[in-house]
Amino acid sequence: MAGDTNANKELVHRLYGTLHAEGDAAAAREILAEDYVDHDIPGIGQGGREELISAVQAVRASFPDVKPELFELVAEDDLVAVRVEAGGTHSGEEFMGIPAAGASIRWKEIHLFRCRDGRIVEHRGVFDLIAIMQQLGALPSPG
């Protein structure tokens, strides 16, 4: 049985509201299954629950005021897809070798989560790293 699609959407919403928006690793460990597999952790590739938590905490260390906004949560069977727009001020630690200079930036993401037994078990996703690097001045902007 795939589970309740509304409950699965709520799991994804809770993950963003706790880990991504607040850095709450304990809440993430409750939402993500112990055998969670993430196929697309930025800078790492495939990893598990702890690698995702570390990656999100690193982004939050660079962008302490990061705020993800979720749009179009769509669920079918055990899958949840979501479009995310996030932004923050690069006022913390360096990001991918770029020192903080106070730039306020925004970026877009698309994610697909698989849920099982009330927890998230798998993730695939993409985010617009080119837009981030352009806004931080590490790449030229088009035009």
GIRAWO-V451149 format. One record per pair of residues at least 6 apart in sequence whose C-alpha atoms are under 7 Angstrom apart, sorted by the first residue. I is the first residue (numbers start at 1). J is the second residue. If there is no record, write none. Layout:
I/J
I/J
This chain:
2/77
2/78
2/116
3/77
3/78
3/116
5/75
5/76
5/77
5/78
8/80
8/115
9/73
9/75
9/80
11/31
11/119
15/28
15/31
18/24
18/27
18/28
19/25
19/27
19/28
20/56
21/66
21/67
21/68
23/57
25/53
31/119
31/120
32/49
32/119
32/120
32/121
33/119
33/120
33/121
34/49
35/121
36/48
36/49
36/120
36/121
36/122
37/47
37/48
37/49
37/121
37/122
37/123
38/46
38/47
38/48
38/122
38/123
38/124
39/45
39/46
39/47
39/123
39/124
40/46
40/124
40/125
41/47
41/52
60/66
61/92
61/93
62/90
62/91
62/92
62/93
62/94
62/95
63/88
63/89
63/90
63/91
63/92
64/92
65/88
65/89
66/86
66/87
66/88
67/86
67/87
67/88
68/84
68/85
68/86
68/87
69/84
69/85
69/86
70/82
70/83
70/84
70/85
71/82
71/83
71/84
72/82
72/83
73/80
73/81
73/82
74/80
74/81
74/82
75/81
78/114
78/115
78/116
79/112
79/113
79/114
79/115
80/112
80/113
80/114
81/111
81/112
81/113
82/110
82/111
82/112
83/109
83/110
83/111
84/108
84/109
84/110
85/107
85/108
85/109
86/106
86/107
86/108
87/105
87/106
87/107
88/104
88/105
88/106
89/102
89/103
89/104
89/105
90/100
90/101
90/102
90/103
90/104
91/100
91/101
91/102
92/100
93/99
93/100
94/100
103/136
105/132
105/135
107/128
107/131
107/132
108/127
108/128
109/126
109/127
109/128
110/125
110/126
110/127
111/124
111/125
111/126
112/123
112/124
112/125
113/120
113/122
113/123
113/124
114/120
114/121
114/122
114/123
115/121
133/139
134/140
134/141
